[in-house]
Amino acid sequence: MSEGATFPFTTTNSLLEIIAEIRRGVSHEELIVRLTRGDTIKPNVVQNALDLALRLLLMIDAGGFANAYSGREQDCATWHNGAVDVFLKQIPLFSGIHNSPCADDVKFNAKFNAANLERIAFLEVKLTTNLNDHLILEKNSAPKTVYIFHHATFLQCHQGVNNPFPNGFVVETLWTLALLFPQGDEQVARWFKNKYRRENLDLRVLKSGSIERRLSKYTYWRDRLVDLKEEFDSSEPQTLSQWLYGGRRDAQWWAVWIAVFFTVLFGLIQSIEGALQVYKAFVPSSAPS
């Protein structure tokens, strides 16, 4: 912000009032007129103020701030006109159009959760504050990385009448959190709380409600879930601990343990035979009388 520029929000309450106006559907044009106050505030300062309000309302990176941090390097959508729904339509996620066909019987199994994305699929799980990054899988990073928006409290607060998001979006997003952080799963809870010790996390994600395992029920998140499921299903355990956590392919699981059993058995037999041969070499049998 340039030296001497006046910021439109002088108090926290004034910022909250603008957020409420955006939520009610007041247009960008109306807010610009109101906040410029007869050319006393520069247009770029007003735009930055609206971008801030929009980020707080939607938890989506909006506009461009020179010193702002975003979870991933990407171009941010900018609100130029219309109400908040016009802004959201700029973002492909909210179109509700998916490119992945899905049979009705495709389901996520109980092993598909956030902890096992690390333990089984070898993905690095990064928690993000940008809703638009949720479930994005970066395959070109080392290790491969998946971003998870874990702010369940924020989503639950947006389940009211003045929900700024498209119809069904908030409920579906909560489904994804319930899928990744199953309520009552102690293993996932321990894994998440270990992260909580290092970061400021929303523990209500562990109580996101009922799980929807049918992929066909997802509209907004389907394409990203398909990418993630394919990565999870195609991963091959490389260590014993990954096999223990895995258990996705029963045939492979039993084949490995059968192979281990016979390897140990034959090794034991050979050791016994070797010991007997050494014993006979040093303790010859006595001649018959």
C-alpha positions in Angstrom: 0.0 0.0 0.0 1.4 3.4 -0.9 2.4 5.8 1.8 -0.5 7.9 3.1 -3.2 5.7 1.5 -6.4 5.3 3.5 -7.6 1.8 4.0 -11.4 1.3 3.7 -11.7 -0.8 6.9 -10.9 1.2 10.0 -12.1 -1.4 12.4 -12.7 -5.1 12.6 -16.5 -4.5 12.6 -16.3 -2.5 9.4 -14.5 -5.4 7.7 -17.1 -7.8 9.1 -19.9 -5.6 7.7 -18.4 -5.7 4.2 -18.0 -9.5 4.4 -21.7 -9.7 5.4 -22.6 -7.5 2.4 -20.7 -9.8 0.1 -22.4 -12.8 1.6 -25.8 -11.2 1.0 -25.0 -10.8 -2.7 -24.1 -7.1 -2.9 -22.3 -6.6 -6.2 -18.6 -5.6 -6.7 -19.7 -2.4 -8.4 -21.8 -1.3 -5.5 -19.1 -2.0 -3.0 -16.5 -0.1 -5.0 -18.7 3.0 -5.1 -19.4 2.8 -1.4 -15.7 2.3 -0.4 -14.0 4.8 -2.6 -15.8 7.6 -0.7 -15.7 10.2 -3.4 -12.2 9.4 -4.7 -10.6 9.8 -1.3 -9.3 6.2 -1.5 -7.4 4.8 -4.5 -9.1 2.1 -6.6 -6.3 -0.4 -6.1 -6.5 0.0 -2.3 -10.2 -0.6 -2.5 -9.7 -3.7 -4.7 -7.1 -5.1 -2.2 -9.6 -4.5 0.6 -12.3 -6.4 -1.2 -9.9 -9.2 -2.0 -9.1 -9.5 1.7 -12.8 -9.6 2.6 -13.4 -12.3 -0.1 -10.5 -14.4 1.2 -11.8 -14.3 4.7 -15.4 -15.2 3.6 -14.5 -18.0 1.2 -11.0 -19.1 2.3 -10.0 -19.0 -1.3 -7.0 -17.1 -2.6 -8.4 -14.0 -4.4 -6.6 -11.2 -6.1 -2.9 -10.6 -5.7 -1.0 -9.5 -2.6 2.7 -8.8 -3.1 3.6 -10.3 0.3 0.8 -12.8 0.7 1.5 -16.5 1.2 -0.3 -19.1 -0.8 0.0 -22.9 -0.3 0.9 -23.4 -3.9 2.3 -21.2 -6.7 -0.7 -20.4 -8.9 -2.7 -17.6 -10.5 -5.4 -16.3 -8.2 -8.9 -15.4 -9.5 -9.8 -11.7 -9.2 -13.2 -10.3 -8.4 -14.0 -7.7 -11.1 -17.8 -7.5 -11.3 -21.1 -8.9 -10.2 -21.9 -10.7 -6.9 -19.8 -13.4 -5.2 -21.4 -16.1 -7.3 -19.9 -14.5 -10.5 -16.5 -14.6 -8.9 -16.9 -18.3 -8.0 -17.8 -19.2 -11.6 -14.4 -18.1 -12.7 -12.9 -21.0 -10.8 -13.2 -24.4 -12.5 -13.8 -26.2 -9.3 -17.2 -24.6 -8.8 -18.6 -25.4 -12.3 -19.8 -28.8 -11.1 -18.5 -30.2 -14.4 -16.3 -33.3 -14.1 -14.3 -35.2 -16.7 -14.2 -38.5 -14.9 -17.1 -41.0 -15.7 -18.0 -43.2 -12.8 -19.8 -46.4 -12.4 -22.3 -46.6 -9.5 -20.5 -49.4 -7.8 -17.1 -47.7 -7.5 -16.5 -47.1 -3.8 -13.7 -46.1 -1.5 -12.6 -48.8 0.9 -12.0 -48.3 4.6 -8.2 -48.1 4.1 -8.6 -44.8 2.1 -7.9 -42.1 4.6 -5.4 -39.2 5.1 -3.0 -41.2 7.3 -2.8 -44.1 4.8 -2.2 -41.7 1.9 1.2 -41.2 3.7 1.7 -44.7 5.0 0.6 -46.7 2.0 0.6 -44.4 -1.0 3.8 -42.6 0.1 2.3 -39.2 -0.5 3.2 -36.2 1.5 0.1 -34.7 3.0 0.1 -30.9 3.2 -2.7 -29.1 5.0 -3.8 -26.0 3.3 -5.9 -22.9 4.1 -6.9 -22.4 0.5 -10.1 -24.3 -0.3 -9.3 -24.3 -4.0 -6.2 -26.4 -3.3 -8.2 -29.2 -1.6 -7.4 -32.7 -2.9 -5.0 -31.4 -5.6 -2.3 -34.1 -6.2 1.0 -32.8 -7.4 2.6 -35.8 -9.2 5.8 -33.9 -10.3 7.0 -33.1 -6.8 9.3 -35.3 -4.9 7.7 -36.9 -2.9 4.3 -36.6 -4.6 2.1 -34.2 -2.6 -1.6 -34.0 -1.9 -3.2 -30.9 -0.4 -6.0 -31.2 2.1 -8.2 -28.3 3.3 -9.0 -29.5 6.8 -11.1 -26.5 8.2 -14.3 -28.4 9.1 -15.4 -25.6 11.5 -15.4 -23.1 8.6 -17.4 -25.4 6.4 -19.9 -26.2 9.1 -20.4 -22.4 9.7 -21.3 -22.1 6.0 -24.2 -24.6 6.1 -26.7 -21.9 6.7 -29.2 -20.1 4.5 -26.8 -17.4 3.2 -24.2 -20.0 2.0 -22.1 -18.2 -0.7 -21.1 -21.5 -2.3 -22.9 -23.4 -5.0 -25.7 -25.8 -4.0 -24.4 -29.0 -2.4 -20.7 -27.9 -2.4 -20.3 -27.5 1.4 -22.0 -30.9 2.2 -19.8 -32.6 -0.5 -16.7 -31.0 0.9 -17.5 -32.3 4.4 -18.0 -35.7 2.9 -14.4 -35.6 1.6 -13.2 -34.7 5.1 -15.2 -37.5 6.7 -13.7 -39.9 4.1 -10.1 -38.8 4.9 -10.6 -38.4 8.6 -13.1 -41.1 9.6 -14.9 -40.2 12.9 -13.8 -42.7 15.6 -10.7 -43.9 13.8 -8.0 -43.8 16.5 -5.2 -44.5 14.0 -6.1 -41.5 11.9 -6.7 -39.3 15.0 -3.2 -40.1 16.4 -1.6 -39.3 13.1 -3.5 -36.0 12.8 -2.8 -35.0 16.4 0.9 -35.5 15.8 0.6 -32.9 13.1 -1.5 -30.8 15.4 1.5 -30.5 17.8 3.5 -28.7 15.1 0.7 -26.7 13.5 -2.5 -24.8 14.4 -5.1 -27.4 13.2 -8.8 -27.7 13.3 -9.6 -30.8 15.4 -13.2 -30.7 14.4 -12.2 -32.3 11.2 -12.2 -35.6 13.2 -15.9 -35.1 13.7 -17.0 -34.2 10.1 -20.0 -36.5 10.1 -21.1 -39.5 8.0 -18.9 -40.9 5.3 -20.0 -41.1 1.7 -17.9 -43.8 0.0 -19.7 -43.9 -3.4 -17.7 -42.0 -5.9 -20.7 -41.4 -8.1 -22.2 -39.1 -5.4 -19.4 -36.6 -5.8 -19.7 -33.8 -8.3 -17.4 -31.0 -7.4 -14.5 -33.1 -6.1 -14.9 -36.2 -8.3 -12.0 -35.6 -10.7 -9.6 -34.9 -7.9 -10.8 -37.9 -5.9 -10.4 -40.1 -9.0 -6.8 -39.0 -9.3 -6.2 -39.7 -5.7 -7.9 -43.1 -5.7 -5.9 -44.2 -8.7 -2.6 -43.1 -7.1 -3.6 -44.9 -3.9 -4.7 -48.1 -5.6 -1.6 -48.3 -7.8 0.9 -47.8 -5.1 3.0 -50.9 -4.2 4.3 -51.3 -0.6 8.1 -51.2 -0.4 8.7 -51.9 3.3 7.3 -54.3 5.9 5.5 -51.5 7.7 3.8 -50.4 4.5 2.6 -54.0 4.0 1.3 -54.1 7.5 -0.6 -50.8 7.0 -1.7 -51.8 3.5 -3.7 -54.9 3.3 -5.5 -53.7 0.2 -4.8 -56.8 -1.9 -5.5 -59.9 0.0 -4.0 -62.2 -2.6 -0.7 -60.3 -2.6 -0.7 -60.2 1.2 -1.1 -64.0 1.6 1.4 -64.6 -1.2 4.0 -62.6 0.7 3.4 -64.3 4.0 3.4 -67.7 2.5 6.7 -66.9 0.8 8.1 -65.7 4.1 6.9 -68.8 5.9 8.5 -71.2 3.5 11.7 -69.2 3.3 12.0 -69.4 7.1 11.0 -73.1 7.1 13.6 -74.1 4.5 16.2 -72.0 6.1 15.6 -73.7 9.5 15.7 -77.2 7.9 19.0 -76.4 6.2 20.4 -75.1 9.5 19.4 -78.3 11.3 20.9 -80.4 8.6 24.1 -78.4 8.7 24.3 -78.7 12.5 23.8 -82.5 12.3 26.6 -82.9 9.7 29.0 -80.9 11.9 28.0 -83.0 14.9 28.6 -86.3 13.0 32.0 -85.0 11.8 33.2 -84.3 15.3 31.4 -87.1 17.2 31.7 -90.3 15.0 29.4 -93.1 15.9 31.1 -95.9 17.9 32.0 -99.1 16.1 29.8 -102.2 16.8 31.2 -104.5 19.5 
